Amino acid sequence: MRAALLLRCVDRPGIVAAVGAFVERTGGNIVEADQHTDAAAGLFLQRVEFDVDATAAELRRSFAPVAARFGMDWAVHDLGERDRIALLVSRQGHCLADLLGRGALGELAGEIVVVASNHETHRALTERFGVPFRHVPDRGDRAAQERELAAALDGFAPDVVVLARYMRILPPWFVARWRGRMINIHHSFLPSFAGARPYLQAHERGVKVIGATAHYVTEELDEGPIIAQQVMPVSHRDDPGRLERRGRDLEAVVLAEALRLHLEHRVIVYGRRTAVFD
């Protein structure tokens, strides 16, 4: 199988040699290796991808003594396994349509197993791709809607939840159960142009770039570790409508990129930051 080993620990001599020796002992062949030392944090971070005739469980048992020796936070993944993906969406469908298309074309290292929404707007689009759609409306009881949404997701046992423009704030208990496995997308104007109609606000301010940010969701609103960002130049010729159209395109691309990096196990989170090995 093709395996990926991700690790982080206090930086000290001998880590790279120990990891290389582990791969050699298992009969593995390294096909990709990357590492980073964060001097400010005093941390060493590494991702090693290798071919090996062993199961992920066997590799975890074999690597455990090495990890204990260096006090590592670590994980081993079988890159042949396909994660189950749940998409949450509200009325804006540009990110949803992009991810459904990528899934249908085999561009995601995972399977979209459900789309859930607080609106019926995108049922037909979703079902056109053969993906189950679950409508979880707000009937005036916010807490009940959140419990119903959680139960709907549980029924499909997703490995990762993607907020593809899901325009509702999720409660801490909901976020906590998906910590490190929930990805959100938003425009990169925050905190400058928070609230409604950010592109109109940006146009009125005369911005020269627009952007999008994808991040892991934490209990602190829009404060989670960033996975991917992109910007594009704009000018006085871009009216608010054009800014928003261009922004939607960028949001779709950045969210898809963040999901790809997560599915391929290329992201290590430490504190409020990430190391992305791509």
C-alpha positions as CSV (number, residue, x, y, z in Angstrom):
1,M,0.0,0.0,0.0
2,R,0.9,3.7,-0.2
3,A,1.2,5.1,3.4
4,A,1.6,8.6,4.8
5,L,3.3,9.2,8.1
6,L,2.7,12.6,9.7
7,L,4.4,13.6,12.9
8,R,5.3,16.6,15.1
9,C,7.5,16.7,18.2
10,V,10.1,18.9,20.0
11,D,13.0,19.3,17.6
12,R,16.0,17.3,18.6
13,P,18.8,15.3,16.8
14,G,18.1,11.9,15.4
15,I,14.4,12.2,14.3
16,V,15.0,11.9,10.6
17,A,17.3,9.0,11.0
18,A,14.9,7.2,13.3
19,V,12.0,7.6,10.8
20,G,14.2,6.5,7.9
21,A,15.2,3.4,9.8
22,F,11.6,2.6,10.6
23,V,10.6,2.7,6.9
24,E,13.6,0.5,6.1
25,R,12.7,-2.1,8.8
26,T,9.2,-2.4,7.3
27,G,10.6,-3.0,3.9
28,G,9.2,0.3,2.7
29,N,10.3,2.6,-0.1
30,I,10.1,6.4,0.4
31,V,8.5,8.1,-2.5
32,E,8.0,11.6,-1.0
33,A,9.4,13.2,2.1
34,D,9.1,16.7,3.5
35,Q,9.9,18.3,6.8
36,H,9.9,21.7,8.6
37,T,11.5,23.0,11.7
38,D,9.6,25.8,13.4
39,A,12.3,27.5,15.3
40,A,9.9,29.8,17.2
41,A,7.8,27.0,18.4
42,G,10.7,24.6,18.8
43,L,8.9,22.0,16.8
44,F,9.9,19.5,14.1
45,L,7.2,18.5,11.6
46,Q,7.5,15.8,8.9
47,R,5.4,14.0,6.3
48,V,6.8,10.8,4.7
49,E,5.0,9.0,2.0
50,F,6.1,5.4,1.2
51,D,5.2,2.2,-0.5
52,V,5.1,-0.8,1.8
53,D,3.7,-4.3,2.1
54,A,1.9,-3.9,5.4
55,T,-1.3,-2.7,6.8
56,A,-1.8,0.7,8.5
57,A,-2.5,-1.1,11.8
58,E,0.8,-3.0,11.5
59,L,2.7,0.2,10.7
60,R,1.1,1.9,13.8
61,R,2.2,-0.9,16.0
62,S,5.7,-0.8,14.6
63,F,6.1,2.9,14.8
64,A,4.7,3.3,18.3
65,P,8.1,2.8,20.1
66,V,9.8,5.4,17.8
67,A,7.0,7.9,18.6
68,A,7.2,7.2,22.3
69,R,11.0,7.7,22.2
70,F,10.7,11.2,20.7
71,G,7.3,12.2,22.3
72,M,5.6,12.6,19.0
73,D,2.1,13.4,18.0
74,W,1.7,11.3,14.9
75,A,-0.6,9.4,12.6
76,V,-0.3,6.8,9.8
77,H,-2.8,6.8,7.0
78,D,-3.5,4.3,4.2
79,L,-3.7,6.6,1.1
80,G,-5.7,3.9,-0.7
81,E,-8.6,4.5,1.7
82,R,-11.2,7.0,0.6
83,D,-12.7,9.3,3.2
84,R,-16.4,9.8,3.4
85,I,-17.3,13.5,2.8
86,A,-20.4,15.4,4.0
87,L,-21.2,18.8,2.5
88,L,-23.3,21.4,4.3
89,V,-24.7,24.3,2.2
90,S,-27.3,27.1,2.5
91,R,-28.6,29.1,-0.5
92,Q,-25.3,29.8,-2.3
93,G,-24.5,26.8,-4.4
94,H,-21.2,27.7,-6.2
95,C,-18.9,25.7,-3.9
96,L,-21.4,22.8,-3.7
97,A,-21.6,22.6,-7.5
98,D,-17.9,22.7,-7.9
99,L,-17.3,19.9,-5.4
100,L,-20.1,17.7,-6.8
101,G,-18.5,18.1,-10.2
102,R,-15.0,17.2,-9.0
103,G,-16.4,14.2,-7.1
104,A,-18.2,13.0,-10.3
105,L,-14.9,13.4,-12.3
106,G,-12.9,11.4,-9.7
107,E,-10.8,14.4,-8.7
108,L,-11.4,13.9,-5.0
109,A,-9.5,11.4,-2.9
110,G,-12.8,10.6,-1.2
111,E,-16.5,10.1,-1.7
112,I,-19.3,12.6,-1.2
113,V,-21.9,10.6,0.8
114,V,-24.4,13.3,1.7
115,V,-25.4,17.0,1.2
116,A,-27.3,18.6,4.0
117,S,-28.9,22.0,4.0
118,N,-31.2,24.3,5.9
119,H,-32.9,25.1,2.5
120,E,-34.3,22.9,-0.3
121,T,-32.6,25.0,-2.9
122,H,-30.1,22.5,-4.1
123,R,-31.9,19.2,-3.8
124,A,-32.3,18.8,-7.6
125,L,-28.6,19.6,-8.2
126,T,-27.4,17.2,-5.6
127,E,-29.6,14.3,-6.7
128,R,-28.5,14.9,-10.3
129,F,-25.1,13.6,-9.1
130,G,-26.6,10.6,-7.3
131,V,-25.8,12.0,-3.9
132,P,-28.4,11.8,-1.0
133,F,-29.8,15.2,0.0
134,R,-31.1,15.9,3.5
135,H,-33.2,19.0,4.3
136,V,-32.8,20.1,7.9
137,P,-34.8,23.4,8.2
138,D,-35.0,25.7,11.1
139,R,-38.5,25.4,12.4
140,G,-38.0,28.1,15.1
141,D,-36.0,25.9,17.5
142,R,-32.3,26.5,16.7
143,A,-31.0,23.8,19.2
144,A,-33.4,21.2,17.8
145,Q,-32.3,22.0,14.2
146,E,-28.6,21.5,15.3
147,R,-29.4,18.2,16.9
148,E,-31.3,17.1,13.8
149,L,-28.4,18.1,11.6
150,A,-25.9,16.2,13.7
151,A,-28.1,13.1,13.6
152,A,-28.4,13.4,9.8
153,L,-24.6,13.4,9.5
154,D,-24.2,10.6,11.9
155,G,-26.4,8.4,9.7
156,F,-23.8,8.7,6.9
157,A,-20.7,8.4,9.1
158,P,-18.6,11.0,7.3
159,D,-14.9,11.3,7.9
160,V,-14.8,15.0,7.0
161,V,-17.5,17.7,7.0
162,V,-17.2,20.6,4.5
163,L,-19.1,23.9,5.0
164,A,-19.6,24.7,1.4
165,R,-21.1,28.1,2.2
166,Y,-23.2,26.9,5.1
167,M,-24.3,30.3,6.5
168,R,-25.1,29.4,10.1
169,I,-22.9,29.5,13.1
170,L,-22.6,26.0,14.6
171,P,-22.6,25.5,18.4
172,P,-19.4,24.5,20.3
173,W,-20.5,21.0,20.9
174,F,-21.1,20.4,17.2
175,V,-17.7,21.8,16.3
176,A,-15.9,19.9,19.0
177,R,-17.1,16.5,17.6
178,W,-15.6,17.4,14.2
179,R,-12.4,19.1,15.4
180,G,-9.7,18.8,12.8
181,R,-12.2,17.3,10.4
182,M,-14.4,20.3,9.5
183,I,-13.4,22.7,6.8
184,N,-15.0,26.2,6.1
185,I,-14.6,28.7,3.3
186,H,-15.1,32.5,3.5
187,H,-13.9,35.6,1.8
188,S,-10.6,37.0,3.0
189,F,-11.8,40.4,3.9
190,L,-12.3,39.4,7.5
191,P,-12.2,41.2,9.9
192,S,-12.3,44.3,7.6
193,F,-15.7,43.7,6.0
194,A,-17.6,41.5,8.3
195,G,-21.4,41.0,8.1
196,A,-23.7,41.3,5.2
197,R,-22.7,42.2,1.6
198,P,-18.9,42.2,2.1
199,Y,-18.2,42.7,-1.6
200,L,-20.3,45.9,-1.6
201,Q,-18.3,47.1,1.4
202,A,-15.1,46.2,-0.4
203,H,-16.1,48.1,-3.5
204,E,-17.0,51.2,-1.5
205,R,-13.6,51.0,0.1
206,G,-11.8,50.6,-3.2
207,V,-9.9,47.4,-2.5
208,K,-7.2,46.3,-5.0
209,V,-7.3,42.6,-4.2
210,I,-10.0,40.1,-3.2
211,G,-9.4,36.6,-1.8
212,A,-10.7,33.5,-0.1
213,T,-9.6,31.5,2.9
214,A,-10.3,27.9,3.8
215,H,-9.6,26.8,7.4
216,Y,-10.4,24.2,10.0
217,V,-13.4,25.1,12.1
218,T,-12.9,25.8,15.8
219,E,-15.2,27.1,18.5
220,E,-13.8,30.6,17.8
221,L,-15.7,31.9,14.8
222,D,-13.5,32.1,11.7
223,E,-10.3,31.7,13.8
224,G,-9.4,28.2,12.9
225,P,-6.0,27.1,11.4
226,I,-5.7,28.1,7.8
227,I,-5.3,25.4,5.1
228,A,-5.4,27.4,1.9
229,Q,-5.7,31.0,0.6
230,Q,-5.6,32.7,-2.7
231,V,-6.0,36.3,-3.9
232,M,-6.6,38.0,-7.2
233,P,-6.2,41.7,-8.3
234,V,-9.2,43.8,-8.9
235,S,-9.7,47.4,-10.0
236,H,-12.1,50.3,-10.1
237,R,-13.7,48.7,-13.1
238,D,-15.1,45.8,-11.0
239,D,-18.5,46.8,-9.7
240,P,-19.9,45.0,-6.7
241,G,-21.6,42.3,-8.8
242,R,-18.5,41.5,-10.7
243,L,-16.4,41.4,-7.5
244,E,-18.9,38.9,-6.0
245,R,-18.8,36.7,-9.1
246,R,-15.0,36.7,-9.1
247,G,-15.0,36.1,-5.4
248,R,-17.3,33.1,-5.8
249,D,-15.0,31.5,-8.3
250,L,-12.1,32.0,-6.0
251,E,-14.0,30.5,-3.0
252,A,-14.8,27.4,-5.0
253,V,-11.1,26.9,-6.0
254,V,-9.7,27.5,-2.6
255,L,-12.2,25.2,-0.8
256,A,-11.5,22.4,-3.3
257,E,-7.8,22.8,-2.8
258,A,-8.1,22.7,1.0
259,L,-10.3,19.6,0.8
260,R,-7.7,17.9,-1.5
261,L,-4.9,18.7,0.9
262,H,-6.9,17.3,3.8
263,L,-7.9,14.1,2.0
264,E,-4.3,13.5,0.9
265,H,-3.2,13.9,4.5
266,R,-0.8,16.8,3.7
267,V,-1.8,19.1,6.6
268,I,-0.3,19.1,10.1
269,V,-2.0,21.4,12.6
270,Y,-0.1,22.8,15.5
271,G,-1.6,25.5,17.7
272,R,-3.4,28.0,15.5
273,R,-1.2,27.2,12.5
274,T,-0.7,24.6,9.9
275,A,2.2,23.1,8.0
276,V,1.0,22.1,4.5
277,F,3.3,19.6,2.7
278,D,2.4,19.8,-1.0
